[in-house]
Amino acid sequence: MDQKALFKVHMPLSVNEPLLEVLHSGFIGQGEKVREFEEKLGAYFGNRNVLSLNSGTSGLHLALRLANVGYGDEVISTPMTAVATNMPILAAGAKVVWADINPKTGLIDARSIEEKITPKTKAIIMVHFGGIPCDIDEINRIAKKYSIKTIEDGAHAIGAEYKEMKIGNHSDFVMFSLQAIKHVTTVDGGLLLCKKKSDFERGKLLRWYGIDREVKRKDFRLEEEILEYGYKYHMNDICATIGIEQLKYIDDIVGKHIENQRFYDEALKDIAGVNVIVKPTCSTSSSWLYTLHVDNRDSFSSWMSEQGIIASRVHERMDIHAAFKESKCDLPGVDAFNTSQVSIPVGWWITDADRKYIVAKIKEFSSLFY
Ligand SMILES: Cc1ncc(COP(=O)(O)O)c(C=O)c1O
């Protein structure tokens, strides 16, 4: 049976020709294609301060560095996310402080954030889980009150909108992931968008050892001063070439995710034992995931699998891991969300016939078990 998958790699055949050309061009590092990709991304987001990177994880690490987070500092974040969201906090030498989440949406709760702020708090990371934007304005209002930087983990949220503006424009830093199974992929890759030009300029240096690649040199020798240590986090021309091609499809891809999400919102709203997430009206989710709450989650997943449909949790709470043992605390919202959350296929590959089949099977499950 053809399985209805949760994820699929989008790789158009039209990438073959430009990719082969760059591959054999004699220049495959960070060059003209990276510049072109960033220019196109700037136009897409409506924010020119775009840094292309080798991963989203690097983007979060770079954002924390640009926010001057270091040893002894605290960063408030959510445990209901990928491991990649919170590892960079540890890598920066800071302590992770968990805020609770809304038990229905899975999004970090602004009130809980404010309760967790201490004089050591330097930054807040908010994750747009599944592509649903967090309460960005309220979180930024709180952050401003305490002079704290905000970082959006938009790994799931490329193409999402908040108050009629694309995600990528609201906070000090916004990260996107271009890893294999995201809406658009460069195989691996990430983006960091900065609000301030000065952060963007510093980030451009720090993604490549603190060295300015745009300086014209007489020979290969490094003649300028390196002002502070940096990383090797830049994107290369191979990934950028794939990215340039992918961008041509982004509206189509995100549009299909959203169309499927709206279909499910309507079709699944009155089914016993199954609760859809009611999305905030001030935003549009990029619908990377379609997450439901089902009380009988494990039976639901097994039953759906027998029908050829993958229905699974995508992220497990991160606070259960020994790596985060210093951060343990009570999180009733996370407890509630995590016991019933389950995601069903929603992506661009799900056809009208697929989504009708999926809805029919969910109804059948409900009539059998409730
Ligand atoms: C929520 C979240 N944050 C961060 C990342 C990290 O992105 P990358 O894999 O590009 O490093 C991911 C990737 O899967 C993610 O899902």
The ligand as an ORCA input file, in Angstrom:
! r2SCAN-3c Opt
* xyz 0 1
  C      12.165     23.305     15.616
  C      13.504     23.149     14.961
  N      14.490     23.967     15.322
  C      15.709     23.876     14.769
  C      16.000     22.948     13.802
  C      17.395     22.875     13.270
  O      17.533     23.043     11.939
  P      18.733     22.350     11.127
  O      18.415     20.895     11.026
  O      18.707     23.067      9.831
  O      19.985     22.599     11.888
  C      15.004     22.063     13.399
  C      15.305     21.063     12.358
  O      14.780     20.079     12.135
  C      13.713     22.159     13.996
  O      12.716     21.324     13.656
*
